[in-house]
Amino acid sequence: MRGPLVVAAAVVALSGCGSSPGGRAPVVDMARSSLPSGPDMAIPARCNPVDNIVDPACGDACPAGTVGTILAATCKCYPVCTVDVQCPCDRTCDTLRGKDGSVVGHACLPGNGAVTRCGQDPVTQAYFGSGFCAQGFSCIAAGDASGPRYCMPVCQGAADCPAQTSCLPTFDSSGAQIGNVCAYDLAGPVAAGQACDAAQTCAAGLRCDGVCRPQCDGPGGACASGSCGALVDAAHGGALIGYVCR
């Protein structure tokens, strides 16, 4: 029986990921160290689906309304914010902390897209993309807490989720429910290359595409053979299930 998913608040880079009931890992939205923040933007009703922001490289000083932030070892000037909806939908308003761990502001940082890898590589500690997800997605583990993490869509109920996922409640570290996310179903017994369906689910690290195929990180992701392509649920409006090697 699957346990609940624990969602952690945004934390400073290099923070670890705790475990959760049911063997799943919490969401990990990782902020980076930064320079002091500037003034806040107005708060719109919803995020803008079009991202026209150009993030200049850090110089002697960032333009007004932006903050110098180190992301993926590169410093750029990102717009300051107070809540997510002030940022384009492909970004999040993430907490920025200085080297001493103190909060120094918030910025609209680019997030990873739907069903792509997120978090850190367990061996190299390198971030997948920016490490965290765009608005409307949560970074959770596929399988147990040690499994790879993907940006999965938030949901209100089962009808919101594509095949091979289920809408499960998410909780913060205090145990309060804060929402729901489309989490991958638990792994089954079917091996790579073998036929699969809703009743015969694939083993860990595989997704059902008529046959069980290795799941990959996202567009352009590495594959031992073939290339990394989108797997969609045609019966669910073409919603992305994940990316697989074909």
C-alpha positions as CSV (number, residue, x, y, z in Angstrom):
1,M,0.0,0.0,0.0
2,R,1.4,3.3,-1.0
3,G,2.0,6.0,1.6
4,P,1.6,9.8,1.3
5,L,4.0,12.0,-0.5
6,V,5.9,14.6,1.7
7,V,6.6,17.9,0.0
8,A,9.4,20.0,1.3
9,A,9.6,23.8,1.1
10,A,12.2,25.4,-1.1
11,V,15.7,25.0,0.4
12,V,19.2,26.3,-0.2
13,A,21.4,24.5,-2.8
14,L,23.2,21.4,-1.5
15,S,20.5,20.7,1.0
16,G,19.6,17.0,1.3
17,C,16.4,15.2,0.5
18,G,14.5,13.5,3.3
19,S,12.5,10.4,3.0
20,S,8.7,10.1,3.1
21,P,6.1,7.5,4.1
22,G,5.7,4.9,1.3
23,G,9.3,5.1,0.3
24,R,8.9,8.3,-1.8
25,A,11.1,11.4,-1.6
26,P,9.8,14.9,-1.0
27,V,9.8,17.7,-3.5
28,V,13.1,19.5,-3.5
29,D,13.1,23.0,-5.0
30,M,16.7,24.1,-4.6
31,A,17.5,27.9,-4.4
32,R,20.9,29.3,-5.0
33,S,23.0,31.9,-3.2
34,S,22.6,35.4,-4.5
35,L,23.2,39.1,-4.1
36,P,20.6,41.3,-2.3
37,S,17.2,41.5,-3.9
38,G,15.4,44.6,-5.3
39,P,11.8,45.8,-5.3
40,D,8.9,43.4,-5.7
41,M,6.8,43.1,-8.8
42,A,3.0,43.5,-8.9
43,I,1.0,40.3,-8.2
44,P,-1.1,39.1,-11.2
45,A,-4.1,36.8,-11.0
46,R,-2.2,33.9,-12.7
47,C,1.2,33.2,-14.2
48,N,2.0,34.2,-17.8
49,P,2.4,31.1,-20.1
50,V,4.8,33.1,-22.3
51,D,8.3,33.8,-21.0
52,N,9.8,36.8,-22.7
53,I,12.3,37.5,-19.9
54,V,15.9,37.9,-20.9
55,D,18.2,37.2,-18.0
56,P,21.5,39.2,-18.4
57,A,24.8,38.0,-17.1
58,C,25.8,39.5,-13.7
59,G,28.1,42.5,-14.1
60,D,29.1,45.2,-11.6
61,A,25.4,45.5,-10.7
62,C,22.1,44.0,-11.9
63,P,19.3,46.2,-13.4
64,A,16.6,47.5,-11.0
65,G,14.1,44.8,-10.1
66,T,16.5,41.9,-10.6
67,V,18.9,40.0,-8.4
68,G,22.2,38.3,-9.2
69,T,21.8,34.6,-8.7
70,I,24.1,31.7,-9.2
71,L,22.3,28.9,-11.0
72,A,24.1,26.0,-12.7
73,A,27.5,27.6,-11.8
74,T,26.5,30.8,-13.8
75,C,25.5,34.1,-12.4
76,K,22.6,35.9,-14.1
77,C,20.2,38.7,-13.1
78,Y,16.8,37.2,-12.5
79,P,13.5,39.2,-11.7
80,V,12.7,39.5,-8.0
81,C,9.4,38.2,-6.8
82,T,7.3,37.4,-3.7
83,V,5.0,34.7,-5.1
84,D,5.0,32.2,-8.0
85,V,2.4,33.9,-10.2
86,Q,4.6,37.0,-10.6
87,C,6.9,34.7,-12.7
88,P,6.2,33.2,-16.1
89,C,4.7,29.7,-15.7
90,D,8.0,28.0,-16.6
91,R,9.6,29.6,-13.6
92,T,9.2,29.6,-9.8
93,C,9.6,32.3,-7.2
94,D,12.4,30.5,-5.3
95,T,13.9,31.5,-2.0
96,L,17.5,32.7,-2.2
97,R,20.0,32.2,0.6
98,G,23.4,33.6,1.3
99,K,26.4,31.5,2.2
100,D,25.5,31.7,5.9
101,G,22.0,30.2,5.1
102,S,20.1,33.4,5.7
103,V,17.3,34.4,3.3
104,V,18.4,37.3,1.1
105,G,15.4,37.5,-1.3
106,H,13.4,35.6,-3.9
107,A,13.8,35.4,-7.7
108,C,12.0,34.0,-10.7
109,L,14.2,31.1,-11.6
110,P,13.7,28.8,-14.6
111,G,12.2,25.4,-13.7
112,N,12.3,22.1,-15.4
113,G,9.4,21.0,-17.6
114,A,6.8,18.3,-17.4
115,V,7.9,14.8,-16.5
116,T,11.6,15.7,-17.0
117,R,14.3,14.8,-14.4
118,C,14.8,17.1,-11.5
119,G,16.9,17.2,-8.3
120,Q,20.5,16.1,-8.2
121,D,22.5,13.2,-9.7
122,P,23.1,10.9,-6.7
123,V,26.7,10.3,-7.8
124,T,28.0,13.6,-9.2
125,Q,25.6,15.8,-7.2
126,A,25.1,17.8,-10.4
127,Y,21.6,19.3,-10.9
128,F,19.3,18.1,-13.6
129,G,18.5,21.4,-15.4
130,S,17.9,23.9,-12.7
131,G,17.2,21.2,-10.2
132,F,13.6,22.2,-9.5
133,C,10.3,22.3,-11.4
134,A,8.2,24.9,-13.2
135,Q,4.9,26.0,-11.7
136,G,2.2,23.3,-11.6
137,F,4.7,20.5,-11.1
138,S,6.4,18.8,-8.1
139,C,9.8,17.1,-8.0
140,I,9.1,13.6,-6.6
141,A,10.8,10.2,-6.8
142,A,9.6,7.5,-9.2
143,G,9.4,4.4,-6.9
144,D,11.3,4.5,-3.6
145,A,13.1,7.5,-2.2
146,S,16.4,6.5,-3.9
147,G,14.8,6.5,-7.3
148,P,15.2,9.2,-10.0
149,R,13.0,12.3,-9.5
150,Y,10.7,13.8,-12.2
151,C,8.6,16.9,-12.4
152,M,5.1,15.5,-12.0
153,P,1.9,17.6,-12.5
154,V,-0.2,18.7,-9.6
155,C,-3.8,17.4,-9.6
156,Q,-7.2,17.7,-8.1
157,G,-8.3,14.2,-8.8
158,A,-7.7,11.0,-10.8
159,A,-9.2,12.6,-14.0
160,D,-6.3,15.1,-14.1
161,C,-3.6,12.4,-14.3
162,P,-2.3,10.6,-17.4
163,A,-2.0,6.8,-17.6
164,Q,0.6,5.1,-15.4
165,T,0.1,7.7,-12.7
166,S,-2.3,8.2,-9.8
167,C,-3.4,11.4,-8.0
168,L,-2.0,11.2,-4.5
169,P,-2.0,13.7,-1.6
170,T,1.1,15.6,-0.7
171,F,2.1,16.8,2.8
172,D,4.5,19.3,4.2
173,S,7.1,18.3,6.9
174,S,4.5,19.1,9.6
175,G,2.1,16.5,8.2
176,A,-0.4,19.1,6.9
177,Q,-1.9,18.2,3.5
178,I,-0.9,20.9,0.9
179,G,-2.2,19.4,-2.4
180,N,-2.0,16.5,-4.7
181,V,0.4,15.3,-7.4
182,C,0.2,12.8,-10.3
183,A,2.7,10.2,-9.0
184,Y,4.0,7.3,-11.0
185,D,2.3,4.0,-10.2
186,L,4.4,1.4,-8.3
187,A,6.7,-0.7,-10.4
188,G,5.5,-4.2,-11.6
189,P,7.2,-7.4,-12.8
190,V,7.4,-6.8,-16.6
191,A,11.0,-6.6,-18.0
192,A,12.3,-4.3,-20.7
193,G,11.1,-5.2,-24.2
194,Q,8.2,-7.3,-22.9
195,A,4.6,-6.5,-23.6
196,C,2.8,-4.4,-21.0
197,D,-0.6,-2.9,-20.2
198,A,-2.6,-1.4,-17.3
199,A,-2.7,-4.8,-15.6
200,Q,0.9,-5.8,-16.4
201,T,3.1,-2.9,-15.3
202,C,6.8,-2.4,-16.0
203,A,9.7,-2.9,-13.7
204,A,11.5,0.1,-12.0
205,G,13.0,2.5,-14.5
206,L,10.7,1.5,-17.3
207,R,7.5,2.9,-18.8
208,C,4.9,1.1,-20.8
209,D,4.9,2.0,-24.5
210,G,3.2,-1.1,-25.8
211,V,6.4,-2.8,-24.5
212,C,8.4,-1.7,-21.5
213,R,11.0,0.8,-22.5
214,P,13.7,2.6,-20.4
215,Q,12.6,6.0,-19.1
216,C,15.0,8.8,-20.0
217,D,15.5,12.3,-18.6
218,G,13.7,14.4,-21.1
219,P,14.1,16.0,-24.6
220,G,17.6,15.1,-25.7
221,G,18.2,12.8,-22.8
222,A,20.8,10.0,-23.0
223,C,19.8,6.5,-24.1
224,A,21.9,3.3,-24.3
225,S,20.1,2.7,-27.7
226,G,17.7,4.8,-29.7
227,S,16.7,8.3,-28.8
228,C,14.8,9.9,-25.9
229,G,11.2,10.7,-27.0
230,A,7.9,11.7,-25.5
231,L,5.4,9.1,-24.3
232,V,1.9,10.5,-24.3
233,D,-1.5,9.4,-23.2
234,A,-3.6,9.8,-26.4
235,A,-6.8,9.1,-24.4
236,H,-6.0,12.0,-22.1
237,G,-5.6,14.7,-24.6
238,G,-2.0,13.9,-25.4
239,A,-0.8,14.5,-21.9
240,L,2.8,13.6,-21.3
241,I,3.5,10.4,-19.3
242,G,7.2,10.6,-19.5
243,Y,10.1,10.2,-21.9
244,V,11.4,6.8,-23.1
245,C,14.2,5.4,-25.2
246,R,13.0,4.1,-28.6
